[in-house]
Amino acid sequence: MASNKVNAVLARNTKNAPKSIGPYSQTVAFSHYNNLSAQLPIDPKSGKLVSGGVKEQAEQCFKNIQAIVESIDHVMSDVVRITVFVKNIKDVDAVDEVYKTFFPTYVPTRTTVAVAALPMNALVQVEALVSNGEGTIPNAPQSGDLITLTNNTANAPVNALSSQTVSFSHYNNLSAQLPIDPKTGRLVIGGVKEQTAQCLKNIKAILESIDVPFDDIVKINVFVKNLSDVEAVNEVYTTFFPDSAIARAVAYFPARTTIAASALPMQALVQIEAVISHGDGTPPQAIEDRHGIVIKANNTEKAPKCSLSTQTVAFSHYNHISAQLPLDPKTGKLIAGGIKEQAQQCLKNIKIILESINHVMDDVVKVNIFLKNIEDIDAVDEVYKTFFPGGIPARRTVGVSALLKDALIQIDVVAANAEGTPPNA
């Protein structure tokens, strides 16, 4: 660990779920969250995709998640967020039928997106973020005080299959917001600018409903139908960030990842997902206890900088790193070479960012890989193993139709913040 030996990154695997097809663990716990690797519809006994269509595949994905969750003494109602990747957006209704059987009463936050390709030519891949009630501090059980809090407001779109926000410990995880007018339940009229504004308005309405300021957002994930729309999205984005005088004074922007979707629900052009600090934790603490935990944003000149995002944003026991493209930090341009060189540069940038905040690669709990060509995964893994020789972090890999700067790969990570913010907290 980077700074102390109290909190530890805890990787776990069970034989009841598929053995990872790459160098990663099924679930990695740190502090009060378990980060699960995205689950493919693989039969754990055969190691192969299950037979059947999208319903059978979706059921296997959720069975695998349930097996992992139960192996660490948790239950499905401890799931805070579900992310569903489908190859065909028309398959979402079939996936939802299966989803309801695993979440019959409590519903977590959720993101649904269609992508260009999935590993093993799967039709669906499902990922879960799960609470870790007891934390990973040895001999210090805390589960008695920590509860999952869900919240919905009529001022934002309501969905029977997901909660607008679920808070646990020091984070609020929001369902990805589509550009839906909450009064009509329909997409707003207009193009990508109007749709982006509505997504962000919906996020703001949800945050106001739980008394959390907009600038408490630590990570934003932007899913766009057309990557060429990013400039228009950014125009609107800068009218929402920074939101307060304090944030403007330091030009604070959350960490950010931009992802090209092959399709989005309701044929939307954009969808935005946010992770937000929860300063008082759950349950609420006394006001004076909130001041010890602050958002810490950091940039280093040694890694590529972006005017619309911060390289890393720490809050409580997690660091959220903006997606790294294979850019040379000195020139800001794409490096020369193929997929191996590009993968190496992405990981070098991440390593430099972590070192700039006194952390190391062993502190990474989750890795998200986006590939222009899903077939490149084997070449990526060759490089990946040199940065993660133990294969510890949980992982997600998806194929996308395009990446910014015409890159072949983009990687973002979530890292432990061993000492908490501030140190020794």
N, C-alpha and C positions, 0 to 999 in steps of 0.2 A: 504494500500500500504506500501511498505517497507521503502520508504524514503521521499516521498513528496506527496502533495495532488493535484498536477497539472495534471499529466497524470493519467488516471484511466482505469482499466480493465472494458470494457463495454460489457456485455452479452445481447444478444437480441434473441427473438423468434417470429415467426409469425404463425398464425393459417392456413396460406396457404401452409405450409409445414408440414411434419409429426412431431408430438410431439415426442421428443426424447424417445427412448425405454429404455433409461438408464439415470443415473444422470449426464446429460450434456446439454449444451446450443447449439442451432443451429449455432450461430455465436458469436465469441468473438473478439471485436476490441481492439487493443491497438496501440497507435501511428498511423502509416500509413498503417497498415494491418488489414484486417478482416480474422480471422482463422475460417473456416467453419468445422463443424462436417461432417464426411463422410456420404454421403446420400445413403440409401438403396432404392430399388424400391417400396416404400410404398405409398399407396394412403392415402393422409392426412385426407380424410373424414372417411375412414373405419379403418385406422391403420393397414391394411393388405397388403401383397404383391399384386401387380397388377397381373392380369391373363395374360397369354401369355408367350412367350419365351424371349430370351435375348434382342431382339430389343425393345419389349414393356418395359422390365425392365430398359434397358439403358435410354429410353426416359423418364421414370418416375424419374429416378435419376437426370437427367439434368433438368427436370421440377421443381423438388424440390429445386435444387440449384438456378435456376432462380427465383423462388418465394422468397427464402431467400435473394438473392442479391437485388431484387427489393424492398423488405420490408425495406431495409436500404438505400434506395435511390441511388442504384448503378445499373449498367447494366452489361450484360455478357462480354462486351469488357473491363470491369475492372478486369476480372479474370486474374491473373498473372500465376497461375500454376494449372493444372488439374492432378490428380492421379487416374488412372483407375485400379481397382482390378477386375479380372475376375476369375471365377471358372475353366473355360476351355479356354486355350490360343487360341483355334480355333474360339472362339466367338469374337475375336478382330475385325475382318472385319465387322461383323454385328454392333458392337458397334460404329465403325468408321462412318458407314453410318448415324447413328443417330447424332453422334458428329458434323458432318459437318453442320447439320441443325441449330445447336446452335452457331456455330462459322463459319459463311459463308465467312468471309473476314479475320478479325483478328484471329490469332491462338496463344494461350498462350503456355508456356512451358508445357511439359507433361511427365509423367511416366506411363508405362503400365506394369503390372506384373500379373501373375497367381498365386493364393495362394490356400492352401489346403482347406480352408473353409471360408464362410462368415456368419455373423449373419442371422438368419431366413432362412437359406438354400438358400439365394439369389444367383443368377448367376453373378451378377455384383454389385459393389459398387463404387461410384465416390466421390472424395473429391476435394474441391477447396480452393485456397488461393486467396484472393481478396484485391485489393488496398483499402485504406481508405484515400481518398484525403485530407479530412479536418483534419485528425488526431483526437486524443481524448483529446486535450487540450481545455478546455472550453473557448468559446469566442475568439478563435484564429484560424480562418479559414485560411488554407494554400493551398487549392486546386488549386488556380489560378496559382501557380508556379510549381506544381508537375505534371509530365506527365509520362506515361508508354513508355519506350523505348525498342523496339525489335531489335535484331541483329542476323544476320546469316553470316557465313563465309564459303567459298568454301573449307577451310582447315579442316573442320569437316563435318560429315555427315549431309546432308540437308533433311528435311522431310516436305512435304507439309502440314501435319496436326499439326505441332508444330514449334514454334520458338526455336532456340538454346538457347537463353537467353532473359529474360525480366527483365529489371531493373525498380524499382520504389522506390523512396526515397533512403534509404541507403542500399538496398540489390539488388543483381543480383540473380535471380532464374534460374538455368539451367535445360533444359530437360535432363532426364536420358540418359546417353550415353551407347550405345551398342558397342561391339567390331567390329565396321564397318570401313573398309578402305574407307576414303572419296573419293578416286580416282575411286574405282571400285563399291562402294556401297554394297559390300559383306562382310561377316564375314572374319576376318583375318584367315590365316592358322595357325594351332597349337592348343594347349590345353589351359587350364585355365590361365596359366602364360602369354601366348601371348595375350590372350583375355583381361586380366586385364590391361596389358600395353597399349593396343589400346584404351580401355575406358578412361584411364587417359591421354593418348596423345590427344584424342579428346577434353577432358575437358580443357587441357592446350592450345590447339589451339583456342578454343572459348574465353578463357580468354585473350590470346594475342591479339585477334581481337578487344577486347574492352579495351585494355591497362590496364589490371588488373593483378597483379602478382599472381602466383600460391598459394603463402602462404597467400593470402587474403581469402582462403576458410575457412569458419567457421564451416560447418557441411558437413559430407559425409554419404550417405546411400549406403551400398553395398548389392546388391541382388545377391545371388548365387544359382545356380541350385542344387548343392550338397554342403551341409554344411562342408563335409570333405575336400573341396577344400580351406577352409579359410586360412590354413597355406601357401599354394602356392600363394594365393592372397596377403597375408601379405608380402611375400618375395618381390614381385614386388612393393607393396605399399610403402615399406621403401626406394625404389630407387627414388621415387617421392617426398616423405616427409622426413624431411624438405627440402625445395627447395632453400632457400637463406641462406647467412651467418648469418643474423640476426635471422632467424628461427632456424638454427642449434645451435646457441649459447644458445638458451633457450629450445632446443629440442621440438619445437612447432609441435603438431599434432592437426588437427581439432577434434571437437566432432564427434562421429561416432556411427552408428547403422548398424548391420549386420542382414540381413533377408534372410531366406530360401524361395526361390520361388519354386512353383511346376513346373513352366515353365516360360520361358522368350521369348519375340519376336525373331523370326528368329532362334529359338532353341539355343540361346546363352547360355553360361555357367555362364556368369556374366554380370551385368549391374550396373553402378555407377551414382548416383545422387549427385549434389553438390549445396550448398547454399553459396554465396560469398558476401563479403562486397562490398559496392559501396561507396567508401570514399567521393566522391564529391557530392553524392546525385543526384537527377534529378530535375531541370536542373543543369548543371555543375556550381560549385561555384568557386570563386577565389582560386588559389593554397593555399594561406595562411589559408583559412578556412578549409582545409582538415586535418590539423594537430591536431585539437581539438578532432577528433573522431578516436579512436584507438581500435584495437582488444585486448581484455583482456581475457587471458586464465587463468583458475584457477583449482587447484586440492587440495583436503583436505585429510589428512590421515584418517579421520573418515569415508570415503566411499571407496569402492573398486577402486583401481587404475589400469590403463592399460598403458603399455609402448607405445601403438600405437594410443592412443586417449587421449584427454583432457576431464576431467569430465564436464566442462562447458566453453563455449566460448561466451563472450559477445561482441556485436558490436552495437553501437547506442542504440536503445531502446529494444533490444531483447537479451536474453540468450538462447543458444542452448545447451541442456544437452545430453550427450552421453547416449545410451540405458543402462539401469540398469537391471542386472540379479539379482536373489535372492541370492547374495553372502554375506557372513559374511565378513565385511571389515578387521577383525583381522586375519582371517585364509585364506581368498581368496577362500574359498570353498563354495559349495552350502549348504544352511542351511537345517536342518532336517525338515520334515513335508510335508504337501500336498499343494494344490493350495492356500489355504487361507494364510498359513504361508509364502509361496513364494511371493504372491502378497504384503503382508505386508512388507516383506524385501525390495522388489523393491521400494516401496513408501517411506520407511524409508530412503533408500539410497538417493533418490531424495530430500527428505526433508533436509537431512544433507548437501547435496551439495548446495542447495538454501540458507540455513542458513549460510553456510561458506562464501557466497558473500552478506550477509546482506539482503536476501530476504526471503519471506515466501510462503507457498503453495497457498495463495490467489493471488499470482502474476503469477500463471500458466495460460496460455491462451489456450494451446493445449496439449492433452495427446494422445500418440499412444501406443496401447496395442497389443501385439502379443502373441497368445495363442497356446499351443500345442494341446489342446482340446477346440474347440469353445464352447462346452457345459459347460465349467467352468465359463462362463461369470457371471452367477448369484452369484456364490460364490465369484468371484472377486469383484463384485459390493458391496457385504456386507462389505468387507474391504475398498474398494474405498471410500465409503460414510463417513467413519471415518476420512479420509484425506481431502475429499472435500465435507463437509456437505451441502454446498450450491449448489453443482452440476453445478458449473459455467463453467469450461473449456470446449472448444469444444473437440470432441473425435473421434478417429478411432479405431476400433477393427477388427482384422483379425485373422484367424486361419492359422497356419504354420505347415509344416511337421516336423520340428525339430528346436530346439534352442541350442545355444552354452551351453556347460556344462550339456547337457541333462535337461535343466530347463523346467519347465512347463509354464513359463511366462517371458516376457521381456517388460519393459516399458521405453519409452523416452518421454521427454516433451520439450515444448518451453515455456519460461517464459518471462514475461515483465522485462525490465530493467528500473525501474521507474525513476532513476535519470539520465539515459543516461550514456554514457561514453565519456568524464569524467563527474563527478557530476555536476548537474545544467546546463548541455548543452542541 
